[in-house]
Amino acid sequence: MQDPLVTRLLPILAKRSEDEFNIFNVMHHGTHEKQISNVFAWLLGANGTHKLGDAFQRIFVDEVNAGRRDGEPIPYDEYSVEQERNTSNSDKGDIADLVLRGDKTGTVLVVENYYISSGHGHSYEGYGAYGDRDGKRGVVVLLCEIVARDEQTVGWENAAVVTYANLVEKLFNRIVSDDHYRRSYPDQYTFFRHIHSQFTKGRRMGDDDLIKFVGAMCASGEARRFSFVPTEVAKSNFGEMLKEQAMERFGESRDLLQRVKGRLKNYAQVLKGQVNEALGSEDVTGIKADYAGIYQWSVGFTVAGEEGESEPGFQLKFGPSAWYANEKDKSWKRTVSASAADYSCLFLTRLKTKEVRQSAVTLLEVLDGLSSDDFRLRDEIVRLIRESN
């Protein structure tokens, strides 16, 4: 195949049916952790207007037990549900998104809800101690969309991990098979269909996307597979072939990201000198590139007098780290619109103003090597610093 099939199919396979009506899309709801916590708090309440009783509570408990690494199973109980609870003893607070209290068994589930399975600065020990107060049995839970074990550090590796998709899939399967519920509560059932579409990845393609899929198969010289029998064997063989291609492309792209980071680290010293010279001072004091997880595709620069120089005043981000900062990390307040973002370019972040900007410098240019007389990044950074002072 001259043009790898996975390259043609990836946009189709990854596409979410955004054109299909969904109340969450209309209301721009379900993208912020507080909004998602509200939905799950409603589902977890046994007396909610969903009319499910404690059905979702039981599903949640089952998923917590499945996501725990050790310890006795969490029992069912008549859990009360609370939101936004301060788990620390200080006024500053360390806020847990959800807390479930079981009075009969003395079990307290302290839940941190975040897009990725990360404590992202919260105290695992503090959450656990809060659950253990007054002789109760505390269990710390990470509720998330994406599981990333390398993000679970400083105790969070011991938390039970529960995903939106697993919870919603099990709930929806229960409702679909309950004819009485669907007839008695049609409004709730419709709403659950929207929840299922919003929080699971198993969305069915529309006819237009299926036509694109067939077209991609034809253009890649793979149309003959539609004639293979038996069908199940043909599907399995196709899946294995696609899997092999996807793994190769993924490995190659990860190697590329490492090469970009290596180039940027080498160029950082040149860039530091350029920026200080342009500013007429030695404000840029250091370079930091030892990030991990989703943040690892970043090179940071510390700035004198900012955050005690313990955190980078500005960063160069690219690839997954740029995408995460720009579209998922809500701590960045001024970002590039998703429709305008081009992740083949570098991105700049400014801690002081919580801002993300797109650079004119491309990743390919970084790989080819930025010359010492290329002042584009310098000018972009100097402008970013000056505009925030």
N, C-alpha and C positions, 0 to 999 in steps of 0.2 A: 504493500500500500504506500503510494507516494505521499498521501496526506493521511496521517494516522486517524483512524476512525474516532478514537476518544476525543481528539481535538474538535471534530465536528459535532459530536454528540453531547459533550459536556454542557454547553449552554442550554441544550434542550432538557437534559436529565436534571440539571440543577435548578431549572426555572420553577418558581412557585407561581401558581395560577393567580397572578395579581389582577387579571381582568375579571375573574369570577367574583360575583358579589359576596362580600363578607362584612358583617357589621363592624368588626374590629378595624378593617381597612378604612371604612367610611368615617369612623370616629377617631382614626389615628390612635387607636388604643392597643395595648398589649405589647408595646415596645420598651416601656420603662418599668423598672423593677417594682415600683410602688403600684402601678396599674396591675401588673401580673399578680402581686401579692393580694390585691383586692379581690381578684377573680378566685384565687385559691382559698382565701379566707371564707368567701361566700360558699364555695363548694364544701369546705371542711365543716361548716356549721351544721349540726345535725337537724336543726329546726329551720333551715333556710327555705326560701321560696322555690328552690329547685325541686322540692318534694321528693328528695332521695333518702331522707333520713340520714343514717350514719354510713350509708353505702360508700361514699367517697372517703370518709374517715378510715374505714377498714382497708380500702385499697391503698391509702397512704401508709397506714401502718405496715401492710404487707410489703410495700416497696422500701420502707425504712429498714425492715428486717432483712430484705434481700440485699440492701446496700451497705449493711454493716459488716465489718471485718471480723468481729468477735463479740462475745457477750451474750447474755440471755435474750431471747426474743422479746420484743416489745409487745405487751398485751393489748387487746382491744379494751376500750373504756368509753365512757361518756365524756369525751374531751370537750372542754370549752376552748374557744379560739380567741386569741388576743393579737393585736397588731402593734408594731412600733413600741417595743418594750426596752427600757434602758437596763442593760445587763450589768452595768458597772456601778460602783459606789460613788462615782464622781458626778459633779454637775455637768461636766462636758458630755458624758454619756457615750455608750457603745450600744447602738440600737439594733436589736434583733427584729427582723421583719415580721415573723410569726412566732407565737408561743402557744402550744397546745397543752392544756392541763387536764390530767386524768385524776379526778378526786378519789375514785375507788381504789386504784392501784398505786397512786402516788407517783405516777410517771409524768414527766414534763419534757416535751419535745421543743427544743429551742432551734428555730429555723432561720438560716441565712439564705435569702433568695437573691441570686445574681445570675447574669447571663452565662457565665462560665463557672466551673466548680473551683472557686477561689474564695478565700477568706477576705481578700482585698483590703487588708489593714485591720479587720476586726480581730478581737482576741478569742481564740478557741477556748483557752482556759477560762476566760471570763464568761463565755456562753455556758460552758459546762458547770462552773460554780453557781451561776444563776439558776440553772435547772436543779442543782443539788440542794438549794436552800431549804431550810426547815425540814431536813431529813427526806426530801423527795429524791427520786431517781431521775437525774437529768440525762438526756440524750441529745447530742448536737447533730443537726441535719443540714446538709447543703442541698438546696433546691435550685436546679439550673436547667439550662437548655443544652449546654455542651459540657461533656466530661473531659477534663484536662488534668490528669493526675499530677503532672509536673507543676501545676499551679497550686497544688495543695501542700503547703509547707507550714512550719511553726505550729504543728498540732492538727491542722485541718486535714492531714492525711488520715486521721482517725475518725473523721466525721462520716456519717452515713450519707451517701450520695443518691439523690432521687431526681429523675429528669421529668420535665414537663411532658414529653412525648409518651413515656411509659405510663404515667398517671392518666393522661387523657385518653390514650388508646384503650386501656383497660376499662375505664369508665364508659367510653362510647360503645365498646363491645357489649357491655352489660345492658345498656339502654336499647341498643338495636335489637337485641333478642327478647326484649320485654314489650310485647304487643299492648298490654294493658297500660303501661306507662305512656307509650307513644300516643295512644288514643285519649288518655285522660289528661295529658299535659302537652298538647301539641306546641305551645309557645316555648316551653322549656326545651322540648326536643329539638326544635329548630335552632334555638340558641346553642345547644350542645353540638349541633352539626357545625356551627360557626367556630366554636371553641376547638373542635377536633381539627378543622381545616387550618386554624391559626397556629396551633401548637404541635402538630405532628408533621412529619416529613413524608408520610405516605399519601400525599395528595394525588388523586387521579389526574392524568393529563386530559386536556380538552382535545377535540378533534383536530384543531389547527396545529397543536404541538405534535400530535401523533403523525400528522401529515409531514411535518418537518422532520420527524424521526425517520419516517420511511424515505424521504428525500435524501437525508444524510446517508442512510444505508446504501441507497442507489449510487450516490455520488462517490462513495468510498469503495465501490466495487463489491459490496457485501450483500447485495439484494438476493443473491442465490440462496441465502440462508432461510428465506421465507418459504422455500420449497422443500426444505429438509424435513424428513419424518423419521421417527416420531417427534412430535412438537416439543415434548418435555426434554428430550435429549438435545434437540437443536437449541433450545433456550439455555440449557446448562452449558453447552459447548461455547455458545456466544458469550455468555456471562464470564466464563473462564478466560476467553480471549481478551475481552474488554478489560477484565481485571488485570491481566498481565500488562496490557498497554498502559492502563492507568497507573499501575505501580511504577513502571519505568519512567513515565512522565513526571510523577510525583517525586521520585528520587532525583531525577535530573534537575527539576525546578528547585528542590531544596539545596542541592549543590550550588546552583546559581545564586541563591540567596546568600549562602556562605561566602561566595566569591565577591559579591557586592559588598558585604560587610567588611571583608578583608581590605578591599580597595578603599572604602570609606575610612576605616581606622588609619590606614596609611596616609590618607589625604588630610585627616583631621588636624595634624600638626601644622600643615601648610595653611589650612583654613583658619586655625586659631591665630596664627601670626598675621594673616590678612585682616581679620576682623579687628584685632587690637590696634593694628596700624591705622585702619580706617577710623576707629573711634578715638585715636590719639591717647589711648590709655591701655593699661594691662587688665581690663575688666574681665576678660575670659581667662580663667585661672587653671582649668583642668579639663581632662577628657575622660569620659566614662563609657565603657562599651561592654561591661560584663553582665548585661541583662539576660533574663531567662524567660522561658515560656513564650507567650504571645508577644512579650515586650522585647525579645532578643534581637529583632531586626531594627535596632536603634543604636545611634551613637550620640551621647549626651555631652554637653559642655557646661561646666559650672561657671557661674558669674559672681564676681565679688559682691558681697553684701546681700545676696539673695538666698533665702532659705538656709542661712548659715553655711552656704556652699555645700551642703550635704546632698542636695538634689540638683539636677541639671537645670540651669536657667532656660536653656533651649536645647532642642534635639533635632537630629536628622532621623526621620523614620522612613521606612520603605516596606513594600509588600504587605505581609500580614499585620505587622505592627502599625503601619500607616492606616490600613483599613480599620483595625480595631479601635485606634484612637479616634479616627474620623467618624465612624458610624456606630460604634457600640459602647465606648467608654464615655459615660455621661458626665465625667468630671471635666471634659473639654466642652466649653460653652459656645465657642465660635468656630465653626467647622466648614468644610467644603461640602456643598450639596452632593448627595450620592449620584445624582444624574450628571454632575460636572466632574466628579473625581476621576482622575486617570492614574491608576496604580502602577503604570509603567514609569511614573515619575517619582522623584523624591518628594517627601513632605517635611515641613518644618513645624515644630511646636514651640510655644512660648508659655512656660509655667506661670509666669506673672499674670498674664491676661487670659490663661486657659484657652489659648487659641491654636488652631491648626490651619496651616496654609500649604498650598500645593506649590512646589518649585517648578521652574522651567527646565531644570536639569533632569534628564532621563536616566534610568538604570543602565541602559545600554551605553550611554556616555560615561557613566561611572566605570563600567567594565572596560571600556576602551581606554580609560585613563584620563583624568582631568588634569590639565596642565597648570603650572604655577601662575600663568598669566591669564587664567580663566577666572574672572571675578564675579561671575553670576551668583554663585552661592554666597560669596562675601557680601555682595550688595543686598541680596534678599535678607540675610541675617541682620546686617546693620540696620536696614529699614525696619525689620521686625522689632529689634531692640529699641531703637529710637522712638518708634511710634508707641511703645508701651511705657516709656519713661515720662 
